[in-house]
Amino acid sequence: MGGGNGAKAAQKRERNAKNAGGAAKSQLKVNAKAMNIQCDTCKATFLSTTRENALTEHAVNKHSKTLVQCFPGFQAAAAAAAK
């Protein structure tokens, strides 16, 4: 009772897969390189776009320390980016 569209759809998917070429591109390596903020205490890494509030929260909640104690280079990086 149904049409033959299922076979057509499967053929189209196969054709599109052949035409797409190459493997799918992954964002994982790019994300790993962007994890360039590191806590000096526990060595946890954070994305370069992480805001000061999140880093301060990590320092206080995880280590009962200040932002500067856990991320001594963070202020310098923020000042350099502003220029």
PDB file of N, CA, C and O in Angstrom:
ATOM      1  N   MET A   1       0.810  -1.189   0.000  1.00  0.00           N
ATOM      2  CA  MET A   1       0.000   0.000   0.000  1.00  0.00           C
ATOM      3  C   MET A   1       0.865   1.269   0.000  1.00  0.00           C
ATOM      4  O   MET A   1       0.491   2.287  -0.582  1.00  0.00           O
ATOM      5  N   GLY A   2       2.018   1.189   0.659  1.00  0.00           N
ATOM      6  CA  GLY A   2       2.907   2.343   0.664  1.00  0.00           C
ATOM      7  C   GLY A   2       3.655   2.450  -0.645  1.00  0.00           C
ATOM      8  O   GLY A   2       3.766   1.473  -1.385  1.00  0.00           O
ATOM      9  N   GLY A   3       4.167   3.632  -0.933  1.00  0.00           N
ATOM     10  CA  GLY A   3       4.921   3.851  -2.160  1.00  0.00           C
ATOM     11  C   GLY A   3       6.322   3.277  -2.039  1.00  0.00           C
ATOM     12  O   GLY A   3       6.680   2.717  -1.004  1.00  0.00           O
ATOM     13  N   GLY A   4       7.099   3.411  -3.077  1.00  0.00           N
ATOM     14  CA  GLY A   4       8.467   2.910  -3.099  1.00  0.00           C
ATOM     15  C   GLY A   4       9.477   3.975  -2.708  1.00  0.00           C
ATOM     16  O   GLY A   4      10.636   3.910  -3.119  1.00  0.00           O
ATOM     17  N   ASN A   5       9.059   4.938  -1.929  1.00  0.00           N
ATOM     18  CA  ASN A   5       9.939   6.047  -1.575  1.00  0.00           C
ATOM     19  C   ASN A   5      11.065   5.652  -0.626  1.00  0.00           C
ATOM     20  O   ASN A   5      12.088   6.334  -0.565  1.00  0.00           O
ATOM     21  N   GLY A   6      10.893   4.579   0.101  1.00  0.00           N
ATOM     22  CA  GLY A   6      11.937   4.152   1.032  1.00  0.00           C
ATOM     23  C   GLY A   6      13.213   3.786   0.299  1.00  0.00           C
ATOM     24  O   GLY A   6      14.304   4.152   0.736  1.00  0.00           O
ATOM     25  N   ALA A   7      13.093   3.076  -0.798  1.00  0.00           N
ATOM     26  CA  ALA A   7      14.265   2.689  -1.590  1.00  0.00           C
ATOM     27  C   ALA A   7      14.913   3.916  -2.222  1.00  0.00           C
ATOM     28  O   ALA A   7      16.139   4.013  -2.272  1.00  0.00           O
ATOM     29  N   LYS A   8      14.096   4.854  -2.704  1.00  0.00           N
ATOM     30  CA  LYS A   8      14.635   6.077  -3.296  1.00  0.00           C
ATOM     31  C   LYS A   8      15.422   6.884  -2.266  1.00  0.00           C
ATOM     32  O   LYS A   8      16.487   7.422  -2.570  1.00  0.00           O
ATOM     33  N   ALA A   9      14.895   6.963  -1.057  1.00  0.00           N
ATOM     34  CA  ALA A   9      15.560   7.711   0.006  1.00  0.00           C
ATOM     35  C   ALA A   9      16.894   7.065   0.360  1.00  0.00           C
ATOM     36  O   ALA A   9      17.886   7.763   0.575  1.00  0.00           O
ATOM     37  N   ALA A  10      16.923   5.734   0.420  1.00  0.00           N
ATOM     38  CA  ALA A  10      18.168   5.027   0.732  1.00  0.00           C
ATOM     39  C   ALA A  10      19.200   5.263  -0.362  1.00  0.00           C
ATOM     40  O   ALA A  10      20.376   5.483  -0.070  1.00  0.00           O
ATOM     41  N   GLN A  11      18.767   5.218  -1.627  1.00  0.00           N
ATOM     42  CA  GLN A  11      19.690   5.471  -2.736  1.00  0.00           C
ATOM     43  C   GLN A  11      20.229   6.898  -2.680  1.00  0.00           C
ATOM     44  O   GLN A  11      21.411   7.128  -2.935  1.00  0.00           O
ATOM     45  N   LYS A  12      19.379   7.838  -2.352  1.00  0.00           N
ATOM     46  CA  LYS A  12      19.811   9.235  -2.269  1.00  0.00           C
ATOM     47  C   LYS A  12      20.829   9.420  -1.148  1.00  0.00           C
ATOM     48  O   LYS A  12      21.807  10.149  -1.313  1.00  0.00           O
ATOM     49  N   ARG A  13      20.604   8.760  -0.001  1.00  0.00           N
ATOM     50  CA  ARG A  13      21.556   8.844   1.111  1.00  0.00           C
ATOM     51  C   ARG A  13      22.909   8.287   0.696  1.00  0.00           C
ATOM     52  O   ARG A  13      23.947   8.869   1.012  1.00  0.00           O
ATOM     53  N   GLU A  14      22.902   7.153  -0.016  1.00  0.00           N
ATOM     54  CA  GLU A  14      24.150   6.546  -0.481  1.00  0.00           C
ATOM     55  C   GLU A  14      24.874   7.477  -1.451  1.00  0.00           C
ATOM     56  O   GLU A  14      26.087   7.658  -1.348  1.00  0.00           O
ATOM     57  N   ARG A  15      24.141   8.065  -2.388  1.00  0.00           N
ATOM     58  CA  ARG A  15      24.741   8.994  -3.346  1.00  0.00           C
ATOM     59  C   ARG A  15      25.344  10.190  -2.640  1.00  0.00           C
ATOM     60  O   ARG A  15      26.462  10.604  -2.949  1.00  0.00           O
ATOM     61  N   ASN A  16      24.607  10.746  -1.692  1.00  0.00           N
ATOM     62  CA  ASN A  16      25.093  11.907  -0.951  1.00  0.00           C
ATOM     63  C   ASN A  16      26.325  11.567  -0.123  1.00  0.00           C
ATOM     64  O   ASN A  16      27.226  12.396   0.004  1.00  0.00           O
ATOM     65  N   ALA A  17      26.382  10.372   0.438  1.00  0.00           N
ATOM     66  CA  ALA A  17      27.539   9.955   1.222  1.00  0.00           C
ATOM     67  C   ALA A  17      28.776   9.855   0.331  1.00  0.00           C
ATOM     68  O   ALA A  17      29.871  10.233   0.746  1.00  0.00           O
ATOM     69  N   LYS A  18      28.606   9.347  -0.897  1.00  0.00           N
ATOM     70  CA  LYS A  18      29.727   9.243  -1.829  1.00  0.00           C
ATOM     71  C   LYS A  18      30.197  10.617  -2.269  1.00  0.00           C
ATOM     72  O   LYS A  18      31.398  10.856  -2.394  1.00  0.00           O
ATOM     73  N   ASN A  19      29.258  11.518  -2.503  1.00  0.00           N
ATOM     74  CA  ASN A  19      29.592  12.861  -2.987  1.00  0.00           C
ATOM     75  C   ASN A  19      30.188  13.738  -1.892  1.00  0.00           C
ATOM     76  O   ASN A  19      30.887  14.705  -2.192  1.00  0.00           O
ATOM     77  N   ALA A  20      29.924  13.417  -0.633  1.00  0.00           N
ATOM     78  CA  ALA A  20      30.417  14.241   0.467  1.00  0.00           C
ATOM     79  C   ALA A  20      31.929  14.179   0.558  1.00  0.00           C
ATOM     80  O   ALA A  20      32.570  15.149   0.963  1.00  0.00           O
ATOM     81  N   GLY A  21      32.510  13.029   0.179  1.00  0.00           N
ATOM     82  CA  GLY A  21      33.956  12.888   0.212  1.00  0.00           C
ATOM     83  C   GLY A  21      34.489  12.937   1.629  1.00  0.00           C
ATOM     84  O   GLY A  21      33.759  13.310   2.548  1.00  0.00           O
ATOM     85  N   GLY A  22      35.739  12.570   1.827  1.00  0.00           N
ATOM     86  CA  GLY A  22      36.454  12.673   3.097  1.00  0.00           C
ATOM     87  C   GLY A  22      35.655  12.341   4.338  1.00  0.00           C
ATOM     88  O   GLY A  22      34.433  12.199   4.307  1.00  0.00           O
ATOM     89  N   ALA A  23      36.367  12.227   5.398  1.00  0.00           N
ATOM     90  CA  ALA A  23      35.735  11.944   6.686  1.00  0.00           C
ATOM     91  C   ALA A  23      35.116  13.212   7.255  1.00  0.00           C
ATOM     92  O   ALA A  23      35.460  14.323   6.850  1.00  0.00           O
ATOM     93  N   ALA A  24      34.227  13.038   8.169  1.00  0.00           N
ATOM     94  CA  ALA A  24      33.611  14.184   8.832  1.00  0.00           C
ATOM     95  C   ALA A  24      34.677  14.935   9.612  1.00  0.00           C
ATOM     96  O   ALA A  24      35.590  14.334  10.179  1.00  0.00           O
ATOM     97  N   LYS A  25      34.551  16.249   9.633  1.00  0.00           N
ATOM     98  CA  LYS A  25      35.535  17.068  10.335  1.00  0.00           C
ATOM     99  C   LYS A  25      35.131  17.168  11.798  1.00  0.00           C
ATOM    100  O   LYS A  25      33.968  17.399  12.129  1.00  0.00           O
ATOM    101  N   SER A  26      36.112  16.989  12.656  1.00  0.00           N
ATOM    102  CA  SER A  26      35.842  16.988  14.081  1.00  0.00           C
ATOM    103  C   SER A  26      36.308  18.294  14.706  1.00  0.00           C
ATOM    104  O   SER A  26      37.324  18.857  14.299  1.00  0.00           O
ATOM    105  N   GLN A  27      35.581  18.762  15.669  1.00  0.00           N
ATOM    106  CA  GLN A  27      35.912  19.981  16.390  1.00  0.00           C
ATOM    107  C   GLN A  27      36.737  19.674  17.639  1.00  0.00           C
ATOM    108  O   GLN A  27      37.172  20.595  18.330  1.00  0.00           O
ATOM    109  N   LEU A  28      36.959  18.390  17.938  1.00  0.00           N
ATOM    110  CA  LEU A  28      37.613  18.008  19.189  1.00  0.00           C
ATOM    111  C   LEU A  28      39.034  18.556  19.311  1.00  0.00           C
ATOM    112  O   LEU A  28      39.413  19.053  20.371  1.00  0.00           O
ATOM    113  N   LYS A  29      39.821  18.471  18.245  1.00  0.00           N
ATOM    114  CA  LYS A  29      41.206  18.959  18.307  1.00  0.00           C
ATOM    115  C   LYS A  29      41.249  20.471  18.483  1.00  0.00           C
ATOM    116  O   LYS A  29      42.088  20.993  19.217  1.00  0.00           O
ATOM    117  N   VAL A  30      40.353  21.164  17.815  1.00  0.00           N
ATOM    118  CA  VAL A  30      40.291  22.619  17.946  1.00  0.00           C
ATOM    119  C   VAL A  30      39.914  22.992  19.379  1.00  0.00           C
ATOM    120  O   VAL A  30      40.494  23.909  19.961  1.00  0.00           O
ATOM    121  N   ASN A  31      38.945  22.282  19.940  1.00  0.00           N
ATOM    122  CA  ASN A  31      38.527  22.551  21.316  1.00  0.00           C
ATOM    123  C   ASN A  31      39.656  22.274  22.299  1.00  0.00           C
ATOM    124  O   ASN A  31      39.845  23.030  23.252  1.00  0.00           O
ATOM    125  N   ALA A  32      40.414  21.190  22.076  1.00  0.00           N
ATOM    126  CA  ALA A  32      41.515  20.847  22.978  1.00  0.00           C
ATOM    127  C   ALA A  32      42.586  21.937  22.970  1.00  0.00           C
ATOM    128  O   ALA A  32      43.147  22.260  24.017  1.00  0.00           O
ATOM    129  N   LYS A  33      42.874  22.505  21.802  1.00  0.00           N
ATOM    130  CA  LYS A  33      43.875  23.575  21.714  1.00  0.00           C
ATOM    131  C   LYS A  33      43.393  24.843  22.402  1.00  0.00           C
ATOM    132  O   LYS A  33      44.205  25.619  22.907  1.00  0.00           O
ATOM    133  N   ALA A  34      42.097  25.062  22.430  1.00  0.00           N
ATOM    134  CA  ALA A  34      41.544  26.271  23.034  1.00  0.00           C
ATOM    135  C   ALA A  34      41.497  26.187  24.560  1.00  0.00           C
ATOM    136  O   ALA A  34      41.221  27.185  25.225  1.00  0.00           O
ATOM    137  N   MET A  35      41.764  25.005  25.120  1.00  0.00           N
ATOM    138  CA  MET A  35      41.761  24.838  26.579  1.00  0.00           C
ATOM    139  C   MET A  35      43.115  25.290  27.115  1.00  0.00           C
ATOM    140  O   MET A  35      43.942  24.464  27.502  1.00  0.00           O
ATOM    141  N   ASN A  36      43.342  26.611  27.139  1.00  0.00           N
ATOM    142  CA  ASN A  36      44.672  27.097  27.485  1.00  0.00           C
ATOM    143  C   ASN A  36      44.744  27.852  28.813  1.00  0.00           C
ATOM    144  O   ASN A  36      45.768  28.466  29.115  1.00  0.00           O
ATOM    145  N   ILE A  37      43.696  27.819  29.594  1.00  0.00           N
ATOM    146  CA  ILE A  37      43.733  28.370  30.948  1.00  0.00           C
ATOM    147  C   ILE A  37      43.793  27.182  31.892  1.00  0.00           C
ATOM    148  O   ILE A  37      42.928  26.307  31.847  1.00  0.00           O
ATOM    149  N   GLN A  38      44.818  27.145  32.753  1.00  0.00           N
ATOM    150  CA  GLN A  38      44.995  25.983  33.623  1.00  0.00           C
ATOM    151  C   GLN A  38      45.115  26.409  35.077  1.00  0.00           C
ATOM    152  O   GLN A  38      45.836  27.351  35.406  1.00  0.00           O
ATOM    153  N   CYS A  39      44.397  25.700  35.941  1.00  0.00           N
ATOM    154  CA  CYS A  39      44.466  25.933  37.380  1.00  0.00           C
ATOM    155  C   CYS A  39      45.809  25.410  37.884  1.00  0.00           C
ATOM    156  O   CYS A  39      46.161  24.259  37.623  1.00  0.00           O
ATOM    157  N   ASP A  40      46.558  26.238  38.598  1.00  0.00           N
ATOM    158  CA  ASP A  40      47.852  25.813  39.124  1.00  0.00           C
ATOM    159  C   ASP A  40      47.712  24.767  40.225  1.00  0.00           C
ATOM    160  O   ASP A  40      48.640  23.991  40.454  1.00  0.00           O
ATOM    161  N   THR A  41      46.584  24.731  40.902  1.00  0.00           N
ATOM    162  CA  THR A  41      46.386  23.812  42.016  1.00  0.00           C
ATOM    163  C   THR A  41      46.039  22.405  41.543  1.00  0.00           C
ATOM    164  O   THR A  41      46.703  21.443  41.930  1.00  0.00           O
ATOM    165  N   CYS A  42      45.002  22.273  40.706  1.00  0.00           N
ATOM    166  CA  CYS A  42      44.542  20.943  40.320  1.00  0.00           C
ATOM    167  C   CYS A  42      44.815  20.611  38.854  1.00  0.00           C
ATOM    168  O   CYS A  42      44.519  19.506  38.400  1.00  0.00           O
ATOM    169  N   LYS A  43      45.376  21.562  38.119  1.00  0.00           N
ATOM    170  CA  LYS A  43      45.728  21.382  36.701  1.00  0.00           C
ATOM    171  C   LYS A  43      44.512  21.201  35.799  1.00  0.00           C
ATOM    172  O   LYS A  43      44.651  20.716  34.676  1.00  0.00           O
ATOM    173  N   ALA A  44      43.330  21.578  36.261  1.00  0.00           N
ATOM    174  CA  ALA A  44      42.142  21.539  35.412  1.00  0.00           C
ATOM    175  C   ALA A  44      42.292  22.606  34.338  1.00  0.00           C
ATOM    176  O   ALA A  44      42.825  23.685  34.599  1.00  0.00           O
ATOM    177  N   THR A  45      41.822  22.306  33.126  1.00  0.00           N
ATOM    178  CA  THR A  45      41.941  23.271  32.037  1.00  0.00           C
ATOM    179  C   THR A  45      40.579  23.853  31.687  1.00  0.00           C
ATOM    180  O   THR A  45      39.540  23.214  31.853  1.00  0.00           O
ATOM    181  N   PHE A  46      40.619  25.079  31.201  1.00  0.00           N
ATOM    182  CA  PHE A  46      39.408  25.807  30.848  1.00  0.00           C
ATOM    183  C   PHE A  46      39.595  26.439  29.479  1.00  0.00           C
ATOM    184  O   PHE A  46      40.717  26.765  29.089  1.00  0.00           O
ATOM    185  N   LEU A  47      38.493  26.612  28.743  1.00  0.00           N
ATOM    186  CA  LEU A  47      38.549  27.266  27.440  1.00  0.00           C
ATOM    187  C   LEU A  47      39.065  28.695  27.576  1.00  0.00           C
ATOM    188  O   LEU A  47      38.856  29.350  28.597  1.00  0.00           O
ATOM    189  N   SER A  48      39.734  29.159  26.545  1.00  0.00           N
ATOM    190  CA  SER A  48      40.285  30.510  26.566  1.00  0.00           C
ATOM    191  C   SER A  48      39.195  31.567  26.689  1.00  0.00           C
ATOM    192  O   SER A  48      39.482  32.707  27.055  1.00  0.00           O
ATOM    193  N   THR A  49      37.956  31.208  26.390  1.00  0.00           N
ATOM    194  CA  THR A  49      36.846  32.163  26.477  1.00  0.00           C
ATOM    195  C   THR A  49      36.170  32.171  27.847  1.00  0.00           C
ATOM    196  O   THR A  49      35.186  32.883  28.049  1.00  0.00           O
ATOM    197  N   THR A  50      36.691  31.384  28.785  1.00  0.00           N
ATOM    198  CA  THR A  50      36.087  31.309  30.119  1.00  0.00           C
ATOM    199  C   THR A  50      36.199  32.666  30.809  1.00  0.00           C
ATOM    200  O   THR A  50      37.257  33.295  30.795  1.00  0.00           O
ATOM    201  N   ARG A  51      35.119  33.099  31.398  1.00  0.00           N
ATOM    202  CA  ARG A  51      35.083  34.414  32.044  1.00  0.00           C
ATOM    203  C   ARG A  51      35.676  34.365  33.449  1.00  0.00           C
ATOM    204  O   ARG A  51      35.780  33.306  34.068  1.00  0.00           O
ATOM    205  N   GLU A  52      36.053  35.529  33.923  1.00  0.00           N
ATOM    206  CA  GLU A  52      36.679  35.673  35.236  1.00  0.00           C
ATOM    207  C   GLU A  52      35.780  35.136  36.346  1.00  0.00           C
ATOM    208  O   GLU A  52      36.276  34.529  37.295  1.00  0.00           O
ATOM    209  N   ASN A  53      34.473  35.348  36.247  1.00  0.00           N
ATOM    210  CA  ASN A  53      33.541  34.879  37.287  1.00  0.00           C
ATOM    211  C   ASN A  53      33.598  33.365  37.447  1.00  0.00           C
ATOM    212  O   ASN A  53      33.588  32.860  38.570  1.00  0.00           O
ATOM    213  N   ALA A  54      33.658  32.633  36.329  1.00  0.00           N
ATOM    214  CA  ALA A  54      33.691  31.170  36.387  1.00  0.00           C
ATOM    215  C   ALA A  54      35.003  30.693  36.997  1.00  0.00           C
ATOM    216  O   ALA A  54      35.015  29.729  37.762  1.00  0.00           O
ATOM    217  N   LEU A  55      36.101  31.354  36.667  1.00  0.00           N
ATOM    218  CA  LEU A  55      37.402  30.964  37.223  1.00  0.00           C
ATOM    219  C   LEU A  55      37.467  31.271  38.715  1.00  0.00           C
ATOM    220  O   LEU A  55      38.020  30.489  39.488  1.00  0.00           O
ATOM    221  N   THR A  56      36.909  32.399  39.117  1.00  0.00           N
ATOM    222  CA  THR A  56      36.864  32.748  40.539  1.00  0.00           C
ATOM    223  C   THR A  56      36.018  31.729  41.300  1.00  0.00           C
ATOM    224  O   THR A  56      36.388  31.298  42.392  1.00  0.00           O
ATOM    225  N   GLU A  57      34.890  31.349  40.721  1.00  0.00           N
ATOM    226  CA  GLU A  57      34.017  30.348  41.343  1.00  0.00           C
ATOM    227  C   GLU A  57      34.758  29.026  41.524  1.00  0.00           C
ATOM    228  O   GLU A  57      34.633  28.388  42.570  1.00  0.00           O
ATOM    229  N   HIS A  58      35.528  28.608  40.516  1.00  0.00           N
ATOM    230  CA  HIS A  58      36.321  27.375  40.618  1.00  0.00           C
ATOM    231  C   HIS A  58      37.328  27.491  41.762  1.00  0.00           C
ATOM    232  O   HIS A  58      37.440  26.588  42.591  1.00  0.00           O
ATOM    233  N   ALA A  59      38.052  28.593  41.801  1.00  0.00           N
ATOM    234  CA  ALA A  59      39.086  28.782  42.822  1.00  0.00           C
ATOM    235  C   ALA A  59      38.500  28.743  44.234  1.00  0.00           C
ATOM    236  O   ALA A  59      39.065  28.105  45.122  1.00  0.00           O
ATOM    237  N   VAL A  60      37.387  29.413  44.440  1.00  0.00           N
ATOM    238  CA  VAL A  60      36.768  29.484  45.767  1.00  0.00           C
ATOM    239  C   VAL A  60      36.129  28.156  46.155  1.00  0.00           C
ATOM    240  O   VAL A  60      36.361  27.659  47.257  1.00  0.00           O
ATOM    241  N   ASN A  61      35.323  27.572  45.259  1.00  0.00           N
ATOM    242  CA  ASN A  61      34.578  26.362  45.599  1.00  0.00           C
ATOM    243  C   ASN A  61      35.452  25.117  45.681  1.00  0.00           C
ATOM    244  O   ASN A  61      35.242  24.273  46.551  1.00  0.00           O
ATOM    245  N   LYS A  62      36.416  24.993  44.800  1.00  0.00           N
ATOM    246  CA  LYS A  62      37.238  23.781  44.768  1.00  0.00           C
ATOM    247  C   LYS A  62      38.420  23.847  45.721  1.00  0.00           C
ATOM    248  O   LYS A  62      38.798  22.835  46.312  1.00  0.00           O
ATOM    249  N   HIS A  63      39.015  25.043  45.878  1.00  0.00           N
ATOM    250  CA  HIS A  63      40.280  25.132  46.605  1.00  0.00           C
ATOM    251  C   HIS A  63      40.289  26.143  47.751  1.00  0.00           C
ATOM    252  O   HIS A  63      41.292  26.260  48.455  1.00  0.00           O
ATOM    253  N   SER A  64      39.208  26.863  47.947  1.00  0.00           N
ATOM    254  CA  SER A  64      39.140  27.930  48.955  1.00  0.00           C
ATOM    255  C   SER A  64      40.303  28.901  48.785  1.00  0.00           C
ATOM    256  O   SER A  64      40.930  29.317  49.760  1.00  0.00           O
ATOM    257  N   LYS A  65      40.577  29.252  47.542  1.00  0.00           N
ATOM    258  CA  LYS A  65      41.658  30.190  47.212  1.00  0.00           C
ATOM    259  C   LYS A  65      41.081  31.323  46.381  1.00  0.00           C
ATOM    260  O   LYS A  65      39.896  31.329  46.050  1.00  0.00           O
ATOM    261  N   THR A  66      41.935  32.281  46.051  1.00  0.00           N
ATOM    262  CA  THR A  66      41.506  33.392  45.208  1.00  0.00           C
ATOM    263  C   THR A  66      41.818  33.089  43.744  1.00  0.00           C
ATOM    264  O   THR A  66      42.512  32.124  43.425  1.00  0.00           O
ATOM    265  N   LEU A  67      41.297  33.924  42.879  1.00  0.00           N
ATOM    266  CA  LEU A  67      41.542  33.784  41.444  1.00  0.00           C
ATOM    267  C   LEU A  67      43.038  33.842  41.143  1.00  0.00           C
ATOM    268  O   LEU A  67      43.545  33.034  40.365  1.00  0.00           O
ATOM    269  N   VAL A  68      43.736  34.780  41.747  1.00  0.00           N
ATOM    270  CA  VAL A  68      45.168  34.967  41.478  1.00  0.00           C
ATOM    271  C   VAL A  68      45.992  33.776  41.968  1.00  0.00           C
ATOM    272  O   VAL A  68      46.994  33.425  41.345  1.00  0.00           O
ATOM    273  N   GLN A  69      45.591  33.157  43.063  1.00  0.00           N
ATOM    274  CA  GLN A  69      46.320  31.992  43.572  1.00  0.00           C
ATOM    275  C   GLN A  69      46.205  30.798  42.626  1.00  0.00           C
ATOM    276  O   GLN A  69      47.178  30.066  42.444  1.00  0.00           O
ATOM    277  N   CYS A  70      45.047  30.592  42.029  1.00  0.00           N
ATOM    278  CA  CYS A  70      44.842  29.456  41.138  1.00  0.00           C
ATOM    279  C   CYS A  70      45.228  29.761  39.693  1.00  0.00           C
ATOM    280  O   CYS A  70      45.696  28.874  38.980  1.00  0.00           O
ATOM    281  N   PHE A  71      45.040  30.990  39.261  1.00  0.00           N
ATOM    282  CA  PHE A  71      45.304  31.381  37.875  1.00  0.00           C
ATOM    283  C   PHE A  71      46.175  32.639  37.860  1.00  0.00           C
ATOM    284  O   PHE A  71      45.685  33.715  37.516  1.00  0.00           O
ATOM    285  N   PRO A  72      47.451  32.526  38.225  1.00  0.00           N
ATOM    286  CA  PRO A  72      48.294  33.715  38.337  1.00  0.00           C
ATOM    287  C   PRO A  72      48.479  34.468  37.017  1.00  0.00           C
ATOM    288  O   PRO A  72      48.661  35.685  37.035  1.00  0.00           O
ATOM    289  N   GLY A  73      48.437  33.789  35.891  1.00  0.00           N
ATOM    290  CA  GLY A  73      48.627  34.458  34.614  1.00  0.00           C
ATOM    291  C   GLY A  73      47.357  35.007  34.000  1.00  0.00           C
ATOM    292  O   GLY A  73      47.410  35.620  32.934  1.00  0.00           O
ATOM    293  N   PHE A  74      46.232  34.807  34.631  1.00  0.00           N
ATOM    294  CA  PHE A  74      44.948  35.197  34.023  1.00  0.00           C
ATOM    295  C   PHE A  74      44.825  36.703  33.844  1.00  0.00           C
ATOM    296  O   PHE A  74      44.403  37.154  32.779  1.00  0.00           O
ATOM    297  N   GLN A  75      45.174  37.486  34.838  1.00  0.00           N
ATOM    298  CA  GLN A  75      45.040  38.941  34.741  1.00  0.00           C
ATOM    299  C   GLN A  75      45.899  39.495  33.622  1.00  0.00           C
ATOM    300  O   GLN A  75      45.470  40.385  32.887  1.00  0.00           O
ATOM    301  N   ALA A  76      47.120  38.971  33.488  1.00  0.00           N
ATOM    302  CA  ALA A  76      48.013  39.439  32.444  1.00  0.00           C
ATOM    303  C   ALA A  76      47.438  39.122  31.064  1.00  0.00           C
ATOM    304  O   ALA A  76      47.539  39.936  30.146  1.00  0.00           O
ATOM    305  N   ALA A  77      46.841  37.957  30.918  1.00  0.00           N
ATOM    306  CA  ALA A  77      46.248  37.566  29.646  1.00  0.00           C
ATOM    307  C   ALA A  77      45.061  38.465  29.299  1.00  0.00           C
ATOM    308  O   ALA A  77      44.882  38.829  28.137  1.00  0.00           O
ATOM    309  N   ALA A  78      44.262  38.820  30.280  1.00  0.00           N
ATOM    310  CA  ALA A  78      43.101  39.669  30.040  1.00  0.00           C
ATOM    311  C   ALA A  78      43.549  41.079  29.661  1.00  0.00           C
ATOM    312  O   ALA A  78      42.937  41.700  28.792  1.00  0.00           O
ATOM    313  N   ALA A  79      44.592  41.592  30.287  1.00  0.00           N
ATOM    314  CA  ALA A  79      45.088  42.922  29.987  1.00  0.00           C
ATOM    315  C   ALA A  79      45.709  42.962  28.594  1.00  0.00           C
ATOM    316  O   ALA A  79      45.547  43.947  27.874  1.00  0.00           O
ATOM    317  N   ALA A  80      46.405  41.917  28.214  1.00  0.00           N
ATOM    318  CA  ALA A  80      47.034  41.845  26.888  1.00  0.00           C
ATOM    319  C   ALA A  80      45.973  41.766  25.782  1.00  0.00           C
ATOM    320  O   ALA A  80      46.154  42.334  24.705  1.00  0.00           O
ATOM    321  N   ALA A  81      44.898  41.081  26.044  1.00  0.00           N
ATOM    322  CA  ALA A  81      43.839  40.937  25.047  1.00  0.00           C
ATOM    323  C   ALA A  81      43.092  42.261  24.853  1.00  0.00           C
ATOM    324  O   ALA A  81      42.555  42.521  23.776  1.00  0.00           O
ATOM    325  N   ALA A  82      43.059  43.082  25.879  1.00  0.00           N
ATOM    326  CA  ALA A  82      42.340  44.351  25.800  1.00  0.00           C
ATOM    327  C   ALA A  82      43.074  45.364  24.932  1.00  0.00           C
ATOM    328  O   ALA A  82      42.460  46.299  24.420  1.00  0.00           O
ATOM    329  N   LYS A  83      44.358  45.191  24.763  1.00  0.00           N
ATOM    330  CA  LYS A  83      45.148  46.159  23.977  1.00  0.00           C
ATOM    331  C   LYS A  83      45.005  45.930  22.508  1.00  0.00           C
ATOM    332  O   LYS A  83      45.601  46.653  21.710  1.00  0.00           O
TER     333      LYS A  83
END
